Amino acid sequence: MGTDDTAKNRSKQVKGKAKEVTGKATGNKKLERSGQADMVSGEVSQRGSKIKDAFS
């Protein structure tokens, strides 16, 4: 897995966590759910990249 992909996926997870925490703190459910979605998306992308690399 390239370091660029890893960094992008990890930054998406961190950004998602920040959005989730902000949403919880402000009572903004939409922002909270968006943050959770970003975290999951980053994690799925990272796992997909690891699987792809294992077969190449």
Sequence and secondary structure as in RCSB ss.txt:
>XXXX:A:sequence
MGTDDTAKNRSKQVKGKAKEVTGKATGNKKLERSGQADMVSGEVSQRGSKIKDAFS
>XXXX:A:secstr
  HHHHHHHHHHHHHHHHHHHHHHHHT HHHHHHHHHHHHHHHHHHHHHHHHHHH 
